[in-house]
Amino acid sequence: MTLPPRPTQPQMLRMLKLVFRPTDYMDENGKRFGDCFAVGRSETPFVYISNPKAIQQIMTAPAEQFDSGRGNGILKFFVGENSLILLDGVAHQRQRKLLTPPFHGERLQTYQQLICDIAAQVTEPLQVGKPFRVRTIMQEITLRVILKAVFGLQEGERYHKLRQLLTTVLDSISSPLSSSILFFRQLRKDWGPLSPWGRFLRLKAQVDQLICEEIRERQQQEKLDGEDILTLLLSARDENGEPMTLLELRDELMTMLIAGHETTASILTWALYWIHYLPEVGDKLRFELSSVEDKSNLAHICKLPYLNAVCSETLRIYPVAPLTFPRILKSDMELLGYKFAANTVLAPCIYLLHHREDLYPQPDQFKPERFLERQYSLYEYIPFGGGNRRCIGMALALLEMKLVLATLLQRFQLELLNSRPLKPVRRGLTIAPPNNFKMVLKSVNYH
């Protein structure tokens, strides 16, 4: 096996940089090694890849060439072993077929007004002149959307318990320091309810219990007539006429709660930052939104070209997931002139791909226009991954981004507290804006 170049730093120093300065880690290695570099043990290397042709080769290869589920083992603690993310082969195909219809673009139109209403409700208490933490607000919006659109939960005891518990679980790994627990196996020890890992596991168990209670109640209903995604999944049947089991439903819902809520909150926070950090971007976007005659035509708003370009560029410059789901090779594969053996972990690097000068001139500059001037291929722009592992909630995330931004920009005049550049930080397995990023409400548009 011929391996690509690798950093010479001691493993501990490398891991600390990956945890505490993730974009610097990727930038430095990308500049030094180019399209491909390897870390980890030589017999089971972890290979970062940022070449579009190599990424295309990986994503169009037969699914059975990889153990993709096993490559995402760390996520089992969050989403459970029945999650689509952790499955391979026939089980993966079955779950994906069952899960795809509720996330179809046309089906999602039923949630358009709900998203706008939630964005308006959550931001209603904001006061002129009073700074607010942007992520807190965005997280509340995206959590309510998930609980209502996905779970169909109405305001009540279970709704509020689940909302509070989930926020606590995610906040427990929200800083670079607390995220270390996911990268260093030695820290994942349950020393009781007061230990970081012990607390995380107990909180997660409480969330699991609440989700199971909701599923059992729904399963006992004589008639399933809701428009939420859980109702659709309860009605879904595979080719043998079998429904999803309680544990399958629980783990898929947990996946949606974590993946759909956390990531969208981060992206919305970034979008608000860029729109106000670069006033010309905000001006163009407001002008486009003001040109819409029928503000109630939400489908039309979702198709606005500059709004779409702003969302696309936000997803490009600081992708929430810096890597696609890693794929473990089951047999030899030649890639970029290297021969990789079984057990090699291939990890297309979204961040480095999105920062290639040949694809994105001045990649560190936020320029929505690049998405109006050029159409990127499925292997040049991959904020939601690709191949048979592409994020199933992509359409919902994009819909939510566009409608929340449109709602806020039409209702409020916001501004940054200061003009200092915002740098991404580690948040669990993702990269995100700092938790303490604040904005201030200048005025409210009442018309």
MOTA-V139397 format. One record per backbone hydrogen bond with DSSP energy under -0.5 kcal/mol. CO is the residue of the C=O (numbers start at 1). NH is the residue of the N-H. Records with the same first field share a line. If there is no record, write none. Layout:
# MOTA-V139397
CO->NH ; NH
This chain:
# MOTA-V139397
1->3
5->38
10->14
11->15
12->16
13->17
14->18
15->19
16->20
17->21
21->25
22->26
23->27
24->28
25->29
26->30
27->31
28->32
29->33
30->34
33->36
35->50 ; 51
37->48
39->46
42->45
45->47 ; 345
46->39 ; 48
47->347
48->37
49->349
50->52
51->55
52->56
53->57
54->58
55->59
56->60
57->61
58->61
62->65
63->66
65->330 ; 331
66->68
67->71 ; 328
69->72
70->73
72->75
73->76
74->77
75->78 ; 79
76->80
80->83
83->86
84->87
88->91 ; 92
89->93
90->94
91->95
92->96
93->97
94->98
95->99
96->100
97->101
99->103
100->103
101->104
104->108
105->109
106->109
107->110
108->111
109->112
111->115
112->116
113->117
114->118
115->119
116->120
117->121
118->122
119->123
120->124
123->126
127->130 ; 441
129->131
130->441
132->134 ; 439
133->137
134->138
135->139
136->140
137->141
138->142
139->143
140->144
141->145
142->146
143->147
144->148
145->149 ; 150
146->150 ; 151
147->153
149->229
150->230
156->160
157->161
158->162
159->163
160->164
161->165
162->166
163->167
164->168
165->169
166->170
167->171
168->172
170->173
171->174
173->428
175->179
176->180
177->180
178->181
179->182 ; 183
180->183 ; 184
183->185
184->187
185->188
187->189
189->191
192->195
195->199
196->200
197->201
198->202
199->203
200->204
201->205
202->206
203->207
204->208
205->209
206->210
207->211
208->212
209->213
210->214
211->215
212->216
213->217
214->218
215->219
216->220
218->221
223->225
228->232
229->233
230->234
231->235
232->236
238->241
242->238
245->249
246->250
247->251
248->252
249->253
250->254
251->255
252->256
253->257
254->258
255->259
256->260 ; 261
257->261
258->262 ; 263
259->263
261->265
262->266
263->267
264->268
265->269
266->270
267->271
268->272
269->273
270->274
271->275
272->276
273->277
274->278
275->282
277->279
278->281 ; 282
279->283
280->284
281->285
282->286
283->287
284->288
285->289
286->290
287->291
289->292
291->293
293->295
294->297
296->298
297->301
298->302
299->303
300->303
301->304
304->308
305->309
306->310
307->311
308->312
309->313
310->314
311->315
312->316
313->317
314->318
316->319
320->322 ; 431
322->350 ; 351
327->329 ; 346
328->67
329->343
333->340
335->338
338->335 ; 340
339->2
340->333
341->344
344->329 ; 346
345->47 ; 347
346->327
347->49
348->324 ; 350
349->353
350->354
352->355
353->356
356->359 ; 360
362->365
365->367
367->370
368->371
369->372 ; 373
370->374
374->376
377->380 ; 381
382->385
384->391
386->389
387->390
391->394
393->397
394->398
395->399
396->400
397->401
398->402
399->403
400->404
401->405
402->406
403->407
404->408
405->409
406->410
407->411
408->412
411->445
412->414
413->442 ; 443
415->440
421->423
425->432
427->430
430->427
432->425
434->437
437->134 ; 135
438->417
439->132
440->415 ; 442
441->129
443->413
444->446
